[in-house]
Amino acid sequence: MAKADETRLRAVVDAIDAATLSQTDLAESAGISRDSLYQYRMAARRPTPDTVRRIVKALKRQRQAIDRAIEKLGKLGV
């Protein structure tokens, strides 16, 4: 495989990884337990305002990672 093709493939894999966020990953990034996140999602519990802020920050970080991956793909002409 040519170097340019390897670079494009790695960029695509990085973009897929950036776009794939499990509930476990989100909970860890937000500093809460996966069980708590599941309970919030199922409306079994209500998160505190601070917890909501931490979840939003984690999602923003994820969005930034996706944006960087897309930008990299664009620079590679993909």
C-alpha positions as CSV (number, residue, x, y, z in Angstrom):
1,M,0.0,0.0,0.0
2,A,1.3,3.4,-0.9
3,K,2.2,5.9,1.8
4,A,-0.6,8.3,0.8
5,D,-3.1,5.5,0.9
6,E,-1.9,4.4,4.4
7,T,-2.2,8.0,5.5
8,R,-5.8,8.3,4.2
9,L,-6.7,4.9,5.7
10,R,-5.3,6.0,9.1
11,A,-7.2,9.3,8.9
12,V,-10.5,7.4,8.1
13,V,-9.9,5.0,11.1
14,D,-9.2,8.0,13.3
15,A,-12.4,9.7,12.2
16,I,-14.4,6.6,12.9
17,D,-12.9,6.2,16.3
18,A,-13.6,9.9,17.1
19,A,-17.3,9.5,16.0
20,T,-17.7,6.3,18.1
21,L,-18.5,7.2,21.7
22,S,-19.9,4.5,24.0
23,Q,-21.9,5.3,27.1
24,T,-19.0,4.0,29.1
25,D,-16.6,6.4,27.3
26,L,-19.0,9.3,27.8
27,A,-19.5,8.5,31.5
28,E,-15.7,8.2,32.0
29,S,-15.0,11.5,30.2
30,A,-17.7,13.2,32.3
31,G,-16.4,11.7,35.5
32,I,-19.6,9.8,36.4
33,S,-20.4,6.1,36.5
34,R,-21.8,4.3,33.5
35,D,-24.7,3.2,35.7
36,S,-25.6,6.8,36.6
37,L,-25.5,7.8,32.9
38,Y,-27.8,4.9,32.1
39,Q,-30.2,5.9,34.8
40,Y,-30.2,9.5,33.5
41,R,-30.9,8.2,30.0
42,M,-33.7,6.0,31.2
43,A,-35.2,8.9,33.3
44,A,-34.8,6.8,36.4
45,R,-32.7,9.6,38.0
46,R,-32.2,13.3,37.4
47,P,-28.7,14.6,37.1
48,T,-27.6,17.6,39.1
49,P,-26.8,20.8,37.2
50,D,-23.1,20.1,37.7
51,T,-23.4,16.7,36.3
52,V,-25.2,18.0,33.2
53,R,-22.4,20.5,32.7
54,R,-19.8,17.7,32.9
55,I,-21.7,15.6,30.4
56,V,-22.0,18.6,28.0
57,K,-18.3,19.3,28.3
58,A,-17.5,15.7,27.5
59,L,-19.8,15.8,24.5
60,K,-18.1,19.1,23.3
61,R,-14.7,17.4,23.6
62,Q,-16.0,14.6,21.5
63,R,-17.4,16.9,18.9
64,Q,-14.0,18.7,18.8
65,A,-12.3,15.4,18.2
66,I,-14.7,14.6,15.3
67,D,-14.2,18.1,13.8
68,R,-10.4,17.6,13.9
69,A,-10.7,14.2,12.2
70,I,-12.9,15.7,9.5
71,E,-10.5,18.5,9.0
72,K,-7.6,16.1,8.6
73,L,-9.6,14.1,6.1
74,G,-10.4,17.2,4.1
75,K,-6.7,18.2,4.0
76,L,-6.0,14.7,2.6
77,G,-8.6,15.2,-0.1
78,V,-11.0,12.6,1.2
